[in-house]
């Protein structure tokens, strides 16, 4: 098992200025590096308190790279539908060099209608743009004199500079929140996956992992624990009851930000996102106690959280966990306490984390 932190902001100007958030997040990245965590991850979203303070994860991770030396840097995820592949490939290659090969690149389709509207990209082109964008970027990283004649972009022949530090390219991870077919395709392509257990039943996560691993086996790809990422809301305190109470408040705050961000699905439908209108009904109405009991959030004393991880490990095998330590507008002190307690009392039990 490997463990990192996911700096997923659910915060806006009414809560704290952006500069203050970034300063605190970078201090948490330094702390994760100091304490031996595997990675620091952040997201790409726009406009809403739900992720909107992170419209460009590459910028943040470049700053984190300059202030750390060991921890890996993960985009969780960048959105190729909204950026020309030459531009995105170049930005990520530059980051891989700044970080001296510590970059893992997670790609996502995006799912918020407001973002597609702003970028003037039809929701029904989401899947096709994602597939084309990821493949174009992979080729730009791995090959020279690349000529691309796609549906949405045409270019070449071009040779990307800088070349990526890691050859042939950084690890690729594919976000598969609600679509098992995405995980299956990732396995066939030799990519990793990023799953969201908080919004899916345990059985659905297990089935998705089975599809992924079977597809990988068919092409001779053997995923490691670093090829499977899952994010969990995390709140630790010495006293388990305090952790659950304060974690509940942070969770409720994060759920409100999600509910606002997905509200456009009330009037939106897309063949690329079947059933997504149901997100509106569920967002903001989660049962926090049930979520903790079902091991969809890591909340409690260090001993309680370690017990939860052992259950999760039994269900899914060894994989990489991202601890969401700032979601819900927790203070810097609360997030740092979670990281320190986890490092002191949980990390030592997992010798593979390095």
Order of alpha helices (4+ residues) and beta strands (2+ residues): beta-alpha-beta-alpha-beta-alpha-beta-alpha-alpha-beta-beta-beta-alpha-beta-alpha-beta-alpha-alpha-alpha-beta-alpha-beta-alpha
